[in-house]
């Protein structure tokens, strides 16, 4: 849902009711991952996608039904051997989709009430707050119940990096506390995934009889499954070297969703005229600028300076940082010379093994645009666990399950 937060936040601001369908689980060759969303408003306007086209029509109708009933629904779509062209995923995968109506106009269910009787944010208000945070580029995560007691399905909780939260899942207070802790950990990793919280919350809320009056708190004695969607600031791509190849790479990096910075010590080259698509242009020595930055485990560093006086002090520092990717441009001869220079200043073999050089995948690239595509392809393969080999004739999965830890959004420098 947060992948279309800007549009949905605009709808909320306009008071438009809508239903949002979110992919909550996948199996096999499903085209979209958990968190992907399709939303439909009362006028029939649709934005987003949950399947790349396979089941969009059926999900659109479910969204319209949810707008009428005001109730969330969990639906599964999969491949049909009997009729591959019936409603389902002809690619052979399975996806589970949660459809949630959002009454942005204020109509609909009243606010929930916690165990203390104090009114708390309704699900619609919590989702609206989550959309606002994501649209403004703030780090936040929203947890929604997708499996559990029927009266709790669809409930939402918004969690911020400091552990503060908005909303309630509606069960025992211990459910909220556990969900906040787990969601905060996933937010710190920038992850979107599902998690199960086991039973055991009901024991503290057993009914008590006192003075003839019956007192019972909210209970959740059954396990619940949550979809946690994390929204974190865009990952950074820092391109060192204001050359023509950098201009092409900036465009591709922006297209891939990175916040792109160009850094070069030469003011005549590092200009807005040469790099109109860059989010930031910095005139400074590359290693000095790198020292001044707080980076995270999703950051990619592309060294295109191709000059030892810039490359060596920069890479000496970059290879010690737990960033996602460090690549350097140059011929194989330049690479060998650069490696020796780095060894001479104390860079270890383990650190050198992290360096992607010559930068990019072998596409036979020659032009700046082709080279930028080659570099971007290597970055994506590194991020998603791909091999870079052609899919034609291969028997490897099209979509890889990356099991290595996801880069933290906390500072690493």
Secondary structure, DSSP 8 states (H G I E B T S, - for coil): -GGGHHHHHHHHHTT--EEEEEEEEEESS-SS-TT-EEEEETT--EEE-SSTTSSHHHHHHHHHHHHHH---EEEEEE--SS-TTSSS-TTS-EEEEEEEEE-TTS-SS---B-TTS-B---HHHHHHHHHHHHHTT--EEEEEEEESSTTTTT-EEEEETTS-EEE--SS-HHHHHHHHHHHHHHHHHT--EEEEE-S--GGGG--EEETTEEE------S-EEEEEEEE----EEEEES-SHHHHHHHHHHHHTT-EEEEEES-TTTS-TTT-TT-SEEEES-HHHHHHT----TT-EEEE----HHHHHHHHHHHTTS--SEEEE---HHHHHHHHHHHHHTT--HHHHTTEE-S-S--S---SHHHHHHHHHHHHHHHHHT---S-STT--S-SS----S----SS---
